[in-house]
Amino acid sequence: MIRKELVKNITDLRTDPISLFALARQKESPLYVFNRAEPIGVLLSWEDFETLMERFEDVSDLNELELARKTSSELIFWEKTKKDINV
């Protein structure tokens, strides 16, 4: 459920975007932007965006590892590889 204080309209965004970013940072939550009762976007603070991207990268890495385990008979680990090539 979306809390009412996190819902903003496109006019709010046009009028004072900086305060919306500040509000997102203060609430530590995304703001949901609507235009005439239709959701059109989500506004995140930079910190929340970075956290989201880090999590996405972690999940992506785990998916790649799982695929490698399923399709490869032998995994080669980076630490062992660095030793083998003297890095």
N, C-alpha and C positions, 0 to 999 in steps of 0.2 A: 504494500500500500504506500502510495506517495503522500508525504506530509504536505499540507497546504502551503506552509511557508517556503517550501522548495519549488513551488510552481510559479513560473513567471511568464509574462506574455512578450510577444515580439516588440511591443512598444517599450517595455521596460529595458529590453536589450538595446534598442536603438537610442533611447534617451540617456541611459547611464550605464554603459557596459562595465566600467571599472568597478562600480559599487556591486554589481552582480558577481564579478570575480572575487571581490572581497568577501561577499556573503558566502560564496561557495567555500572559500578558504576557512572562514569562521565556523561554518556549520560542519566542515569536514565531510561534505556530501555534495553530490552533483545537484545542479539545478535543472529543472525540466522546463523547456521553453515551448510554449504553445502559441499557435496563431489561429484565432477563432475556434477554439476548443479542439484543435488538431495538434498533436505533438509534432514538433518539427526539429527538435534538437535537444542536446544535453550539454550543459556548460560545466566544465570541471576546472578546479584550480590546477595550477601547474604541478603542484606536489601530488595531487590525486592522479593526474594524468601519468606522471612518472611511475607511480606505484602500479597503476593499471598496466602500463607497458612492461614493467619488470615482471609482473605476474604472467602476462601474456607470453613473454619470452621464456619464462620458466616452463610453462605448460607446453609451449612449442618444442623446447629442448627435450622434455620428457616424452612427447609424442615421437620425436625423431629417434630417441634412444629405444623406445619400444619397437618401432619399425625396424631399426637395425638389429635388435635382438631376434625378431621374427624372421628376418630375411638373410641374416649372416650367420655362418657357422662359427665364426670367431670374431670377437670384438677386440680392437686394438686400443688400449687406453693411452691418453695423451702423456701422462707422466712416464710411462714405459717408453714411449716413442721418443720423448725428449732425451732420455738417457741413451737410447740406441743411437741417436744422431749427435750426441754430445752438445746439447743446447742447454 
